[in-house]
Amino acid sequence: MNAKRWVGAGLLLFVIGSLGVMGFRSLRGGAAQAESTPRLEPTSSPAPMTPPVQSGEESSVGRPPGPGRPKPAVPAPEPERVQTPAQATPESNGHLVVYYFYGNRRCYSCVTIQRLTQKALEQGFPDELRRGKIEWRPTNVETPETQHFIADYRLSSQSVILSQVKNGQQVGWQNLQQVWYLLGNEEEFIAYVQDGIRAALRAL
């Protein structure tokens, strides 16, 4: 009976010792693996990219141009279409000035009125434009030099004005107010403007 107890105790000690050796080896292997594995650094947001700076130049990103630093080129605004041919001069026996008055803020309808009025002139009165019998003058009334036109012609919106001039003096004028109501019909718009111009020319 005592021999069996000693054998059982020996087997128990053997099992416990084997488990201890296996656990020690696994701990050593895990430590070695942890040492050989590269450490992960915490992630961060990428730095903002900036344009490369050429040799001998100073970066101006985020800084206003200053003395000695060239300003960025700004494209020049497109010039307005020629209103009156260069060779034309107002006739001494009277001529007609066709104004289109507009402001700084221009809507689609405002631009369309100018385009169709110019088309009416170019299609119906090419000779009069060339001789200076008719002058075409699109004019921005929101400048110090032109604001007087608002009072002169009692303007409340963009308008086509026919001004009759004799001997350098205005002798009459008319506001073609129906241009706003004829925007949807190009043919009627052009006919209306041309009829008004013919009537103004006959009255000179």
Secondary structure, 3 states (H helix, E strand, C coil): CHHHHHHHHHHHHHHHHHHHHHHHHHHHHHHHHHHHCCCCCCCCCCCCCCCCCCCCCCCCCCCCCCCCCCCCCCCCCCCCCCCCCCCCCCCCCCEEEEEEEECCCCCHHHHHHHHHHHHHHHHHCHHHHHHCCEEEEEEECCCCCCCHHHHHCCCCCCEEEEEEEECCEEEEEEECHHHHHHCCCHHHHHHHHHHHHHHHHHCC
